[in-house]
Amino acid sequence: MTQPKFLQKSEETIVSDLRQLFRRYGYHQYKMSKFEEYDLYVENKRFLVSDSVLTFTDLDGHLRALKPDVTLSIAKNCSADTDTVQKLFYHENVYRAERGSHEYREIMQIGLEAIGKIDLYATGEAVMLAAGSLRTISSDYLLDLSHMGVITAILEDANLSGSGQSELLEALSAKNVPGIRECCTKLGLSDEFSDCLAELTALYGPALTILPKLKELSPNAQADEAIAELETVCQMLDASGYGDRINLDFSIVNDMSYYNSIIFQGYIEGVPTPVLSGGRYDSLMTRFGKDAGAVGFAIYLSSLESLAPRRSPYDVDTLLIYSPEVSPAILAETVKKLIEDGVSLQVQQAVPANLKYRTRLTFTEGGLVTDEEND
């Protein structure tokens, strides 16, 4: 039987390591309120992982929401500089019902956003940090890349209505080739167009293998430009040492009204769903009336719960029971030495109810003795 996998790091260590990674690249922590105006989320529900939002009426009578997302808040509240890039990371709680759940949860999320003059380097840096974040969590990871520009260029050639486009995107996302062909037939699209989408769906694998095939599939100059961007980012990833963990996958599809360029999802061995997702979302900035680009990603720490490190059966390694006559200074010196030996230690005058410990020591005027040892 296959043994269950466990992370080698605790969530606290992962978060600490990620914060250090982001700071090394000049990203600064962004702090925000737990609350936002409800309208922000109502008007952008399609951008959210879940459209269920916890609301309450503020003291001034305005409808407010516990934030279900961080990116929307940053995009709305950040100033947008058209000459430089504002580089931010966050470590915040969000509040939402996860897919398949009927309960709201407080979910810890960490991620980064780059806002302002976003060129190909800034885009590639965000993708590179996404790969670096996955590697920080586990050595068994994959980052899948796509580009909305490629998909948009192909679909625009067909001049589709909104509903027809949505139906095709849904089939593409599910890698449903029969569904794509059936949809194309229903919409009166050519066999050539159907074949192109079916081939795009089948493209999955390392960038060096997939990019030449993707270039052959390109229907127009708009797609050529998107493919060139994707190739440049893949070259950056390869130069940064992540090339062997990057795949291209055009079943990754996000809302075209928000995302306009490279999009990506990250996976960790042992977790069936993405633990990281992100992309370039200039269109969202436009919705907020800001002439700026934006790219970023979020890491869903709750997805890692099933891979949490094995917990010790003990609350502490050692329980130290001391007598009242023991000098506090001598007791403090003894405690210091024990902790320096690497053990976790709880000091008490009596044994607490239900505390699980490996070793119990008793400290009296006569000295320190071991009076219980559990396997």
Secondary structure by P-SEA (a helix, b strand, c coil): cccbbbbcccaaaaaaaaaaaaaaabbbbbbbbccccaaaaaaccccccccbbbbbbccccbbbbcccccaaaaaacbbbbccccccccccccccccccccccccbbbbbbccccccccaaaaaaaaaaaaaaaaaacccbbbbbbbaaaaaaaaaaacccaaaaaaaaaaaaaccaaaaaaaaaaacccaaaaaaaaaaaaccccccccaaaaaaacccaaaaaaaaaaaaaaaaaaaacccccbbbbccccccccccccccccccccccccccccccccaaaaaaacccccccccccccccccccccccccccccbbbbbcccccaaaaaaaaaaaaaabbbbbbcccccccccccbbbbbcccccccccccc
